Every structure is written in structure tokens, then in C-alpha cells.
């Protein structure tokens, strides 16, 4: 008798609660079904469409860094530079030698032209005019006829010697010019410019640091065009083709459409995966390094359907999840314990057992709902059956 009295008081108190303690506008939903393994979610990393590591080409001290991580730069902007005082000193010395060589080159051309137009073999011997004339008219021709020299050969040798000096001076000019060009290339290597519009992803050195050739200085990436890189298992590659559109999620936000832009031709022999890149829309607020998930078609899906229910309909009282189903014949609420499967990003959970597709469930059950309540006209109220007991 005492237990019946206590139970009666509990029912009376429950019935005495104001209507606001129940949900005034109860929402219901018909359980739908979906294929459990039609899609497979794969995690990936947001990467820039282009990313480069700027390395030092010359040894020296860093004397300039354009900015910090996140700063944007246009193509051709100076990003980082190394002190070039020693190279400029070497260039000045090479320029001085080049000027000396240029003077020698001009002088050799003058000597060559003089030998052409005023051969040294035709110059008269020192002395009065008559001895010089006698030398030109009698002494030299007589010496040539006796075999003591050949004026034509001497003149040819002198011209050839003058031409050789011109060529030597010209070669010296080219040698010094090449040295200057080499120093100019080294001077260009002391400065690194942005090869395309982008941002500084990471600085690896600071101004004042001493660097060596090949040492990484900065990571620079294109920020206007981002991609999602995913390692896709080989068994799922049958459903992926270049240009195909899939749904992805970034930081648990609304789904976005991504397009397959690149499929690597070789699979990883250890992990048995293929790298696939998906293009992200330019309007998506993302940054390199962020985690994202993409849903790809499961080529090995068995097509088995399971009920899906909204997460808000699930009630957890104890260790087992449950939900409340409205009986279509009696309009009474029945609690059913369910076994949940994989959660979906759309706010739904897959049910493995406990409920069937087509049943009507309460989406927003009140905290104090129990089996036996009556659902009518969009509202819940304790059933008269409870008070009769």
C-alpha cells in the first residue's frame, strides 16, 4: 500500500507540473534510411598550390628580411638579402683591370693599323736623306738578291705580330668581362625575390645570422589558391577521377565542394595509398596546415541501408542511448534503446538496431518524458493510463 501511495504522489506531482515543463511545440520526424558505407571520410591537410623553400646561394650575413610570417608580397618583391660588400669590392677591381685591358686593346689596334699603312720594313735608316735613299734603292734590294733577308716576309711577319697583339688584347677583354659577369651573377644570388604572389609561411633565419650556401632561409607559398592533399587507399581509387567533384569539411563547418585537380601516378608501396589533390574554392577561409576531411565514393560498398536519426532525438539516461517513438495506432510514446553507428556531419547518426525506417520519432523530447505519454496536436501530455494505475 505504501509503495502505491508513493507512486500516486509521483504521478500527481508530474501531472501538476506546468505545461511549460513539457515541450509546447514538439517536433517529430519520420526515420529515413541511408547506405551505411556509400561514402568514406578521409582526412587530409590544406596545402598551398605552390610552395618553395628559399635557400642561400652565397655565404654571408643576412642584412635584410622583408617581413614576418603571414605578410603578403607581389611577384618580384625583395624577400631576403645577404651582405655583398666583398663581391662589390671584387667587381670594382675587375672593372679596373677591364679598363686597363681596354686601353691596351685600343693601342694594339693603332699599332696594327700603322703596320698596315706604314710598314716598318719601309722606314729609312737614320741619317741624311741621300744615305736613306741609297739604302732603299740599292742596299736592301741587293741584300734580298744575295739571300740576306726577304722584305715581303718581314712585312708579313710584322703584320701578323700586330694582329696577334690585337687578338690577345681582345681575348683579355672578354676574359675580364666574363669575370665581371660572374661577379654580377653572384651579386644576384645574394638577393632572393618572390617568384609569384604569395605570403611568408615561415622564416628560418633572422637578420644578422651567418648562412652557408644551401642553407634554408624562408618558406614562401601562394596563398590565393589552396589545395587539399589526401592519401587515398588504393581500394578507393576506382571512384576517383580527375575533375570529379566531392564534398569536404573544414574545421567542422558547412560542407564545401572540392574538385580533383591531380592524381599522383605512383602509389606508396608501404602505405598502399595514392596522393590526390583537391582544389578548394577561392572564397574558402583556410590556411596551409589546417586539417580537413573529404567524403569519397566507396567503390566496395555493399549498398546496405540503415536508419538515420537526428542527434537531437537521442536521449542518454545511463550508459545506453535511447529515443522516443510515437505509436501510430495509439499515439502513445514508447522509449526504445538503440545501437548507434557512424555519426554523420549533417547532424544525423546511423542506427544499427532498435528502430526501423518509417517510424515517427520525437526530435526534441523534454527532459522528463517517459513511455506512455500521449502525443496529440503537436503536444505531449501524460496519458490517463498512468493515473489509472
PyMOL commands that set and color helices and strands:
alter all, ss='L'
color gray80, all
select helices_A, chain A and resi 2-16+19-21+85-117+120-122+129-145+151-189+234-239+311-313+384-388
alter helices_A, ss='H'
color red, helices_A
select strands_A, chain A and resi 28-30+32-35+39-48+51-55+60-65+72-73+78-82+191-193+198-203+210-211+216-221+226-233+245-250+256-263+273-279+291-297+305-310+315-316+321-326+333-337+339-343+348-353+360-362+374-376+379-381
alter strands_A, ss='S'
color yellow, strands_A
deselect
rebuild
show_as cartoon
